[in-house]
Amino acid sequence: MWKFIAFASLLASAAPFSRPAVAASSPWAAGTGVKVRLVTSGGPDAEGRVKGALSIELAPGWKTYWRDPGDAGVPPRIDFSDSRNVSSVDVAYPAPHRFSDEGGIWAGYKKPVRFGLTLKATDPSKPMELDAKVFIGVCQSICVPFQAQLAVDPGKDADDLTDAATVAETFAALPAAPREDFNAIEAKKTPAALSVSATLPKPNAAAELFVAAPEGYSFGPPKRIGSESGKVAFSVPVLAGDIAAGAPRIPYTLVLQGGQAVAGDL
């Protein structure tokens, strides 16, 4: 089992950024078993938003992790704090898979993956300059921390059709918004777990629930424990953190066998 330690210190040790952004998408940055690049679809829209994708290419046999991989892994970190004219960044993750191996039980990806990015300009009338510090864990027989610094100017080469297609494909592959017949509708605290009630298009369908623990909390892998009144119940072990002290936002992804998925908040 591989643990992530001192992410902040690793970022602080990264070489200072000196290469100017010259295009709406970055070159590939390569490491052991992985390469990454940042792609955007062009300049801000009328509301000051730019959409993009962080593309992660994995070599055969390598893996990387979802936003909350569990004990056996490290979550990705994407830091835009050194960017210019960016007020907020939202990262959307494709539906993960749950794996069990010698390292433990973990949530993530064993094939190339793209994270969707939505960036909001502080002032839509001014250009953005994106400076992304990326840190991910990648594993094969060993686990390697990978970090890269990617520079992008969304306003340059903004009409690149290949980049626009990449971003559109990235967002099309993300989990859909919850709907009435497919969602996780509530979570209740039990002595050592969260009891989550979910609605599936077919109550007997095979499905997996993934939850991302808020800061200060740790959850075990959700387990399906039964169904009642057309709802499916999952039990999520609470390993650390006091849910009773307050109800934090808990992002979830609910995945049907075959890949259909929705994502929202409990």
Secondary structure, 3 states (H helix, E strand, C coil): CCCCCCHHHHHHCCCCCCCCCCCCECCCEEECCEEEEEEECCCCCCCCEEEEEEEEEECCCCEEECCCCCCCCCCCEEECCCCECEEEEEEECCCCEEEEECCEEEEEECCCEEEEEEEEECCCCCCCEEEEEEEEEEECCCEEEEEEEEEECCCCCCCCHHHHHHHHHHHHCCCECCECCEEEEEEEEECCEEEEEEECCCCCCCEEEEECCCCCCEECCCEEEEEECCEEEEEEEEEECCHHHCCCCCEEEEEECCCCEEEEEC
